[in-house]
Amino acid sequence: MWGLVTGIVSYFPFAWYSHRYLDDHGMPPGFSRKLLVFIVASVLSSGLGYGVSRLTSSPQHLQAQTQMQKKTMQLLGSTLHCVNDPSNPKCQQNAAAAHQLLHQMLGTELGGQRG
């Protein structure tokens, strides 16, 4: 939660300083400059928000998130094999595991927002 708040709040100072920096270096106003300011401010505020979120998360939450990412990557890798041969029985198991993982991810997200 703090990461989201930090990311949103920090966007505006990052955009202002980026705009001022480009002013000082003589970049002419226009679409390219606005796009560059938007991208720089978005990347910096997202990075700051991620860092704050990482610092304020409990070790149990980080460990559960890492395990879920590993399971997702394994399922994605095995899904690529199923594209070539969908009748393979292993693909049926992968589909069931993917469905179960999806419910687990959605349940975790919904449970995290309530508490």
N, C-alpha and C positions, 0 to 999 in steps of 0.2 A: 504494500500500500504506500509506504513512504517513498519507494522508488518511483511510483507513478506520479505522486505529488511533486517530488523533486524534479522529475523530467519535464513536467508541464510548466512549473514555475521557472525553471532555468532556461527554457526555450527563449523567452523574451530578452533576457540580458545577453544571451549568446547571439541572437539575431541583431540586437542593437550594436554590440561590439564588432560583429562581422561587417555590418553596414558601415560603421565608422572606419574600420580598417581599410575597406575598399575605397572609401572616400579619400583617405590619406594617401593611398597609392594611385589615385587618379583613374580608377575604373569608371567609365561613363555609365550613367543610369540607363537602365533598360531591362529587358526580359532576362538576359543572361545574368546580369548582376542579381536580380531578385531571385532567380533560381539558385544561384550559387549561395546567397545568404540563407535561403530556405534549407538547402542541403547541409550546409555547414552547421547551422543551428540545430537541425534535426539530429544529425549524427552526434554532436556534442551533448545535447540534452538526453538523447537515448543512452549514450554511454554513461553519463553521470547517473541517470535513473537506474541503469542496470547495476552499477557499482553500489549504489545505496541499497538497492534491493538485495544484492548479494550479501552486504554487510549486516543487514537487519534480519535476514532469514535464519531460522533455526537450523542446526546441523541435520536434524531429522528430515526437515523439509528439503534441504539440498540433496540429501542422500536419496530420498524418494524420487525427486525430480531426475537425478542422474540415472537411476534404475529405469524409470519410465522412458527416458531418452534412448537408453541402450535397447530396450525391448522394441521401441518404435523403429530404430535403425535395423534391427534384425528382421523385423517383419517387412520393412521396405525392401531389403535385400532379397528375401525369399519371394516377395511378390513379383520382382523382376523375372524370376525363373518361371513363375506361373503364367506370365504373359505369353511365353512360347508354348507352354503345354498346360492348358487349363484343366485337362481331365486328370491330371496327376492327383492321387489321394492326398499327398502332402499339401497341395493347394487348398483342399477343403479344410484341413486342419488349420492352415494359416488364416483362412477367412474367418474361422470361428475364433481364433486367438486375436485377430485384429478387431473383431466385433467386441470381444470381451475387454480388450485394452481401451477401446473407444469409450465404453461405458465407465471404465475405471477412471479415465481422464476426465470425462464430463462430471462424474460424481465427485471427483477431487476438486474440480473447479467450483462446482456449485456449493460443496460443503465449505470450501475456503472462503467464499463470499458471504456466507451466512454468519460465520463465527468470527 
